[in-house]
Amino acid sequence: MKKSCVFLVMLLILALPLLGRRNIMMTGYWAPTSEMIYLFSNDPELNPDGWIGENWEDLGFDVYAYFPAFNRVTRDFEVDYQATWEDFWATVAIINPIAIISYGAGSGPWEIEYNSRNLAVWVNDYEYPFQPTPCPPDSMEAANFVRHATLPVSEIELAVDEQTPLNAWVDWNGNPGGFLCEYMAYLGMWYQGIHSSFEDEYPCLAAGFIHVNAGVNLGYATTAAEVTLRTTIEYLNNYVDLTGTVYAGGVDPGGAVISLENEIAHYTAIADHDGNFSFPLLPAGTYEVIAFLDRYYYYEGEALVDAEHTELEITLEEFASNPPLTWCAEATELVTSAPGMNIVIAGVFDDNDLMPYVNCHLRELSFTAPADPEDCNIDLILYEGMPDDGNPMLILLETELTDFVAGEGYNYWINNLALMSEATWENGLTLALQITGSNGNVGWMDAGPAVSGKGNMIKVSGTWMEAYDMLGVDGNWDLRLGFYGTPITETDNDIITLNNRLYNYPNPFNPETRISFLAPESSSAQIAIYNVKGELVKEAEMKPDPSGRFSWLWEGINEQGNPVASGIYLARVKTQDLTRQCKMLLIK
């Protein structure tokens, strides 16, 4: 008799009210494994004594035992590969286990198998069909691919040895059997691999397989199963649900980014409009905490996360504003030209001008409007680079303005530029207005004298020049950069030098960021982008410019050309002589 389990509907009914706790799934094949865990079955036909798995031992987990194709009359297994496949996937879809412990009859007495294989040839079943369908079962991996147990196998070995008369041991490289027990174990390890990400709605953190000798005393085996379960729960308790609230001084905290990092991993979360955020199943430990909101509010600190410290409160501080960086003393002169002429006016700020603000946020761009919107069109453009240094200018921001009033100041608040990078201040910034007006108004100046090559640049027909050369006026355009943060003074020791450090700008970014570094001695470099799981996302070859600077624009897409999700990414660059890497944060 070969059949599938019919208790799945009852399992669903019993499991639904308990989804507030996380679930552990145990499976058993043949005596004594079925008998030592049957009390964890919530099928009353299989377990008339009553299910004991609800919040087992008040440890915060519901434990379910699952027996594939179990004969309720004879309490015997008459199973096949196909029924096991169908029952397993149907059951995990209901239970959504955080851990899976598979048991099967074998050499034992408590043999903890480290491996399970994606076999293309299995030990034949007793009746047709003799082999699994599909075979090998896991189409994600090659035939005979080996998956490893993620249970705390060494801890289980020690605990069972200490707390029972059984001899437990870990079989690190042996043969797990090649029959239905290993088949079930592989399915469990495969499921765990699929759902191993903490971003999964129902992550699975552990799975493994234990062979138990058929001659082992049932009482000893039952005790060892409970010890194994407790040890697994102790391991799971190293992962805690961290919740928290972020405050921003009365400002809506929605969208605040909270980042936790230690020497092992990096995690991020986004706060909702009430300031609430969560990190489900965060590994216990001490983390560096960084939080920010719209690049204008910031927090940096440290947090201990464990079973007793599961809540985190963060108060963001607003960056202090600085006097605007400008060449214009006061907007006193309105400059005009021929009506309808397209002119770009610009203020240029080189590395010496910007260096004190390298650790600051560039928050606002401002100017005095030369006319009303019905009389002129204005595009605001922010470049990295300068008109006269011979290198291409990179557009960091370009937007058409609509809401301005002639003769009044206009502030543009920046929402997508982070801290100024080293490349920004080394290459310089150019703030420009592209103006086409029916009345010929070009822009406001001060009474001069102009700061040559900086305060009064214009571009006409693609050519940059000083305003005096074309318009005959001397002075500095009313164009201003507003920085928030703490400027570096001449006495500070933390002035950054570029050298060959890898960096990206902007960071955080959406949807693209430019990755750069300086290595004059190298003729080529390979760049690779990885996600937080170490999976390759994108790779490319980089070529230097004449100065030895390497630069590559990542548009936030993978090798297939698809946009990637928000989160932390790692850029790693290799040349003949060096390897550099940097972290990047994509926010959508």
N, C-alpha and C positions, 0 to 999 in steps of 0.2 A: 504494500500500500504506500503510494507516494502522493503526498498532498501538501498544500501550503497551510500555514497557520491561519486559523479563523478567528483568533482573538484580537485582531488588530482594531476592530471597531470598538471593542470594550476597552482596549488600551487607550484609544483616543479619548473616550468618554472619561476615563479615570485620570488621564494626564492633563487635560485642559485646565482644570482648576488649580493645578499645581505649577503652572508655568512661571510663577514668581520666583521659584527656586530653580537652580540648574540641575540637570539630569545626568546621571551616570548609567551607562548601559553595560550589563554583563551578559555574556552568551555562554551556553554550555552544550557540548556534544558528548553524549554517552556517559555512563557511570564512571567515576563518582561525581563528575562535574555537574551534571544536571541535578542530582540530589543535594549537593552541598550549597546550591544557590537557589533552589526552587522556591524558598520562602520570599524571594524578591520578585517573584512573578505576580502580577496583578490579575492574572486569569484565574477565576475561582475554580474552574474545572481542573486546571493543573495544580492549583494551590488552594485546596479547601481550608487550610489552616489560617489563611488570611495574609494579605500583603504586608510586609514589615518595612517596605522601602521608603514610605513617606517621611521626609525629613529624618532620615536614618540617624539614630543616636543624637538627634538635635544638632547635627553637624552642618545643616543648611543645604543638603543635597537630597534629591529624590532618586532612589536607586531602583532600576528595573532589570529583571532577568528575562531574557528572551530565549526560547527554545525553538529552533526551526523544525517544523513538521513533526510535532510531538504527538504520539498516540495517547489520547486521554484515557483510554480504557486500560491499555497494557503498560502505560508510562514508559514506552519504548520508542526509540528513534528508528524510523524507516524513512530515510531522507535521500535527497539527490541534490546535485549541484544546482539544477534549475530552481527548485523550490527554495533553496538557501538564498540564491540571488534575489528572487522576487520578495521573499519575506524580509531579508535584510534591508533593502532599500525602502520598502514600505514602512518598516519599523523606525528607521532613523529619521524618516521624514516626519514622523509623529513625535518622537522623543527629542530630537535635536540634541544629542548627547554632547556634554563637554568632555567626556572621557569614555572609552570603550575598553573593557577587559574581556578578552576572549579566552575561554577554557576549552580544552579537548583532552581526550584520553590519550596517554602516551607513556613514555618511559619513566618520567617523573623521578622521584616522588613529587617534586615541585620545581619543574624545569622551566625557567623563564627564557623563552625564545627571544633572541634579539632580532632575528631576521624573519621575513616572510616574502615569498617570491611570486612574481607575476608569471607563473609557469605556462608554457605552451603545451605541456603534456603532464597530466595529473594521474594519480593512481585511479584506476578504473572504478566507477561505481558498480554496485552489485547487479544492477539492472540497467537496461537501456533507457535513456542515452547515457553512455558511459563517461563522457567528458563534458566539461562545462560549455555553455553557450552564453556569451562568446568565449573564445579561448585563443590567446590569453585574455583574462577578463578585463584588464586595464589597458584600454586603447591609448591612454595618455603616455604610456611608457613602452619601451621595447620588451620583447619577450624575455623572460627570466630576470627582469629588472628586480632588484632587491630593495624592499622598504624596511626601515628599521623601527623598532619599538620606541615610542616616545613616553612610555611609562617610566617612573623612577625605578628602573630595574635593580640597580645596586641597593637602593634603600629597601625595596621589597625583599630582596635576598636576605639582607641583614635582619630585618624585622621578623620574617618567618622563621629564620634560624634561631633567633633569640626567644621567640614567644610560642613556638610549637615544637613538638618532637621531630618534625620533618626536616629533612636536609634539602634546603633550597639552593639552587645554583643557576647562574646565568650561562646559557649556551650562546656564546658570542658568534660562532661561525658554523654551527652544526646544521643538520638536515631537519627542517621543521615538519617533515612528514609527507608532504605532497598530496594529502588527501583532504577530506572535507574540513578537518580542523584548521589546517593551514589556509585553505580556501576562505573560510570564515575570517580568520585572522587577517589575511591580506585585504579583504573587503573593509575591515575595521581600520587598518592602517592607511588604506587608500582614502577612506572617508576623512580621516584626520588630516591627511595631507591636503585634501581639497578645501577643508574648512579651518586651516591653521591660522589664517590671518585674524588679527584682533579687530579688523574692520568688518569681518563677517557678522551677519545678524546673529548667528548661533555658532560661535567659534568652538572648535574641538581642539583641546590642548594636549591630549594624551591618548594613546592607543597601544595595545600590546597583546601578547599571546603567552599562555602558560599551559604546559603539558602536565597532567596529573596522572600518576599510575593508577590503573584500575584496582589494584590491590591495597591501596592506601586506606587506612582506617577513615570511615566517613566523618567521625567526630573531629579527627585531626584535620582533615581536608576542609571541613566547614570552618573551623577556627582559622586556618591559614587563609581561606578566602576572605574572612572578615578582616584579618590583619592586612592583607593586600589592599582591601578596599580602604581601610583607615589610612594606610600609608599613601595611597593615591590621593586621598582627600587632603592630607597634609601638604602634599606637593601642589595640589590645586589652590590651596589657601595661600600660597606664595603669590597668587594673582588676586588683586583686590579691585573692587569697583570704586574708583576715585570720582567723587562728585565735587563741584565747587561753584563759586559765585565770583564774578568779577565786577568791580565797581569803578565808575569813571567820573566821579564828581558831579553827578546829576545828568551827565550826557548819556544818551541811549547806548548801552554797552553791546548791543547786537552786532555781531561780526568781529568782535575782539578775538584775536588769535592767541591761544595759550600753547606754549611749547615746553615739553618736558624732555630732558636729555641727560643721560649718564654715559659711562664708558661703553655700555652695551648697545643701547638703542636710542631712538629719537621718536617722540610721539607728539601729535598735534591735535587740538580740538578747537572748535569755533563756538563762541558763546551765543545764546539766543538773546532776544530783546529784553529779557529779564536778567540777563547776565549769567544764566546758568550754563554749565558745561559739564561734560563727563568723560572719563577715560575708562571704559569697561575692560575688566580683566587686565589691569596694569600690573606688571611684575613688581613685587615689593622692592624697595630700595630707596636711596637718596638721589634726588634729581635736581639739576639746575632748572630753574623756572624762568622763562622769559614770556612776557605778554605784551601785546601792543594793540592799539585801536587806531585805524586810519592814519597810522604813522605819526600821530600827534600825542598819543598817550602811551605810557611805557611803564613796565615793571620788570625788575630783575631780582631774583632771590633764590632760595634753596628750600626744598621740601622733603621731609621724610614720609614715605608711603609704606604702610604696612597694615595689618589687620586692625590696629588700634588708631591709625591715622588715615582716615578715608575721606576726609573733607578738607577742602582748600579754599581759602578766601584771599582774593587778590584785589588790592586797591591801586589803580593806575594813577600815575602822576602826569600832569600835562607838561609838555616841554615848554621851557621859557622862550619867549620870542626875543629876537635881537633887532636892533635898528636895521632897516633895509640896506642892502648893499647896492649902491647906485653911484653914478658920476654926476648926477644932477643935483645942484644945491637947492633950486626952487624953480618950479615950472612958471616962467614969466613970459616966454615968447612963443607965439603960435606961428609955425613955419608953413608956408604955402608954396605950391608949385602949379604946374599946368593941370587944369581939371581933367579927370579921367585917366591920369597917368598912374601906372602901377609902380609903387615904390616900397621898398622894404627898409625900415629904419631899425637900427640895432645898437645895443650896448654890449661890449665885449669884456669878459672877466677872465684873466689868465690864471695860471697856477698860483702865483704869488697872492693874487686877490682872493682866491677861493680857499687856500690852504688852511686858514684858521677855522673854516666851517666844515672840514672834512668829516667830523663826527656829528654833524647836525642834519636835521631834516629840512629839505627845501619844501616849504609849505605854501607860499603864495608868490604870485607874480602880479605886479601892479604898474599902472601908468595913468596919465591924464588923457582922456579921450579927446581927439582933435575935432570931432563932429558928431552929429546924431546918426543913428543907424540908417535913416532914410537918405542921408547924404554921403555915406561912405560904407564900404565893406572893410572889415578888419579881421585878419587871421593872426592868432597869437602862436608863435613858434619858439620852442626852446631847443637849441642845438647843444650837443656835446662837441666841442671843437671851436676853432676861431677862424675867421675868414682869411687871415693872412699867413697861416702857418704851413700851407702847402698840403695839408692832409684833408681827406674828405670829412665833412661835418655830418655827424649822426643826429637825426631828428629824434629827440626824446619825447616831445609833446607837440602836437599841432591841433588847433581847434579854431573853428569859426565862431566869432563873438557876435552876440545879438543884443544884449541888454546893457547898453552904455549911454551916457549923456554927455554932450559936448561940454568941455571945460571942467568936468568932474572926474575925480579919481575912480579908477576901476580896479577891483581886486579879483584875481582868479585863484581860487583855492585848489591846490593840487591834491588829488586823491590817489594817485598811483605811482608816486616816486618815493622811494625809501631814503635811507641815509645816503648821503653823497659817497660814491665809491672812490677808490684811489684813482681810477681812470678818469673820473669826472674832473677832479681838481687838477690832475696832471695835464689833461687835454684842454681844459678851460670850458667855459660856458658862454654861449651867445644868446641873448634874449632879443627877439625880433618881433616887429609888427609889420605885416604886409597890408598896405593900405591902398585902396582905390576909391577916390572921392570925386563927386560931381562938383564940389567947390574947391578942390585942389588942396585942402588942408592935409598936411603931412604928419605933424606931431608937435608936441611941446618941447621946448628947450629951456635951459637956464641962460643967464647972460654971459656965459663963458668965463675964462677961456676954455676951449674944448680940450679934453684929454686925448691927445693925438692917438689915433688907431684904436681907441677904446670907447669913448663916450658918444661919438657922433657918426658912426658908420652907417652908410646906406648902400642899397643894391638896386641898380637899375639895369634892365636887360641882361641880367645874369652877371654883372660886374660889380664888385665891391669897391667902394671908395669912401673918402671922408666927405661929410656933408658940404664943407666949404668948397671943395673942388667942383661941385655941380650947382649947389644952391646959393653959395656965397654967404653962408651963415656960419657963425662961430658959436659954439656952445655944446652942451651935452643933453642928449635925449632924456626925457623923464621916463626911464625904465628901471624897475626896481625888483630885486630878489629878496624875498623874505625867508629868513632861516629861523628854525626853532631848535634849541639845544644849547650846549655849552661850547662856545668857541675855544680854540686852542690859543694860548698866549705864547709869546716868545720865550717865556721861562718854562713852559711845559716840556716834558721829556717824551711825550707820546706822539710826536709828529711822525706820521707814517711815511715810509719810503717804499717805493713800488718793488724794486728788484724783480725777482721772477715769481712772485706769489700769484696764484690763480685766484680770480675773483669773477663775480658776475654782477651785472647791473641792468635794470633795477633788481633788487632782492629785498623783500618779496616781489613777485612779478605776476602779471596777467596781461596777455597770454604768452609773451615772449621775453627773453632775457639774453643779453650779450655776454659771452664768456671770453675772458681775455687774460693774457699773461705775457710777460716780456722774457725772451730767451734769445738774445742775439747770436748765440753760438749754435743754435739748432736750425736746421733747414726744413724740418717737417715735424708734425706731432699728430698723435691719434687721440681723439676725445671719445669718451663713452659716458652715457647717462644711465644711472641705475636708480631703481625705486628703493623704498625702505626695506624690501625683502631681498635686496641684492640681485633682482632680476634686471637683465639688460633691457633698456628702453629704446635707446638710440645711439648710434655711433657714426663718426665721420672723421675725415682727415682735415687737419688745419694747416694752412700755409702762412708764413710770416710776411709782413710788409717790409720795406727796405730797412726800417729801424730795428727789426727783430721782434716786433709785437705780433702775437697771434691773437686772432679774434674770430669768434664764430657765434652766429645768432641761432639760438634754439627757440623754436616757435611753439614749444610745449606739445609736440606730437611724437608718436612712437615710430618704429620702423615701417609700420603699415600706413602711416600718414594720418592716424586717428588721434584726436586730442586726448591727452592723459588727464587723470583725475587730480584734484587738489591734493597737496601734500608735500612732503620733504623728498627731494631728489639729490643725488650725489653726482657731481661732475668729476671725472678722473681723466687727467691728461698725461700722456707719456711721450717723451722725446728720447733721443739717444742717451741723454745724460741725466734725466730727472723724471720723477713722477710727482704730480701735484693733484690735490683734490679740494673741492669746496662743496658746501651744502647750499641748496637753493630751496626756497619755499614758493610754491605755486598756489595762489589763492584765486578762486573763482567766485 
